Amino acid sequence: MIDVREEYDTYLTDYATLEQEDAPALLTRLRKAAMDRFTELGFPTLRNEEWRFTSLAPLTKVPFRLAGPERQGPRVRSLDRLLAGTEHGQRIVLVNGHFAADLSRTDGIHVGSLATFLKERPEWVEQHLARYAGYDKYPFNALNTAFLRDGACIHIPQGKTLDEPIHLVYVSLTAGEPTVSHPRALIVAEPGSRATVVESYVGPEGDVYFTNTVTEIVLGEDAGIDHYKVQRESTEAFHIATLQIHMQRAARFSSHLVSLGGSLVRNEANSVLDAEGCECTLNGLAMANDRQLVDNHTRIDHAKAHCSSHELYKQVLNGHARGVFNGKIFVHADAQKTDAKQTNQTLLLSNDAVIDTKPQLEIFADDVKCTHGATVGQLDETAIFYLRSRGIGSDEARSLLTFAFANDIVERIKVRPIRAQLEEVLLASQGLPREEGGEAVA
């Protein structure tokens, strides 16, 4: 095996222990190939073009130990507030990446534990698992796959429409030492099916932990998925995530990401429009304070003709926070009649906040309509003056404008309880009250 640096020691030690466990043949093969690849790739450095604005030094210096299911205990059951908004529909709760049956509500047939699916439907799982979120070039995908044990699995049958959202709740808990978990989710929507999926990432404030997650979503012909991700983890936590989407003919996918917690956060959303007539929407909002770093990377591959994509990412940065946006629209030679739009907007509330934004187009077809752009600025003084001239104080005027900027993303969320929660968080962050009846004062 290739020599690795000291920063990998805890991962290699935990992997050696994991190798002693009984596991399905598929997992054994995947794990070994992925760990071998991770030791070859190592952690990205600033010399890597895709990571040149995000230093992983704070993460690699922490000796994270692999979190296990035994860390659930009564502590997670006292966190009822973390499950708010998931009272209806099916719910999968993963504690440190492990399925928590007593906190979940599933039918056990089409929605449930990935470990159970591996035992009962191994052939079906093998058709999809690790087929889309590759680990050959992505070290954190490789690390996640190397420690793959359990996770969430959703299989939406052909022609089925689910009226209630499916909630995936990822809870991270520690026991007095920094821990790492590698949650995995596999979501397959068969042709003609429809579903809404909500991913929530939470953990107690002040805990130090690392969540390294991979979600693979596969949409068959004419399938549709509305996807939402809400990341509200400890401000001492590290969060690195890959969302990989693969779309077939006339499939429709939309994702809305809201990042509010974490010390170092990296979200990657990659979508492949692999047949004609696909429509993909990727929207995101990041709010960071103090010395938080939030890095959003997206890639939309237009592989076939007559597809459209829409992308809007916003950042609100305060204190010494740093933001990164790197978005690429890649139009292949066969993707004529592509219609793609990408927009990145950043609001800087402090002179010390920094944003590195890099919207990109790579087009190899000649009959397309593609646009991209980025704006960076502070609050509009003219708008502030307008509000102050109507009797609104300076601080409140700034808070109202900041709320309006951020809420542009939140109000696009169709799941009402999630939208209401996030509006309340935004209002509280700006010191704004709510009117009686729950409507925002703005």
Protein Blocks (a to p, Z undefined) as FASTA:
>chain_A
ZZddfklmmmmmmmmmmmmpccdfklmmmmmmmmmmmmmnopadfklmklmmbcfklmmm
pccddddfklnommlmmmmmlmgoilgccddddeehiacfklgccehlmgccfklmmmmm
mmlmmmmgoplmccklmmklmmmmmmgfbdcdddddehiacfbdcddddddddehiacdd
dddddddddehiacdddddddddehiacdddddddddddehiacdddddddddfkbccdd
dddddddehiacddddddfbdjbdcdddddddfbghiacddddddddehjbccddddddd
dfbghiacddddddddehjbdcdddddddddfklghiacddddddddfbfkbccdddddd
ddfbfbdcdddddddddddfklmmmmmmnopafklmmmmmmmmmmmmmmmmpmblklmmm
mmmmmmmmnopacdehhiafZZ
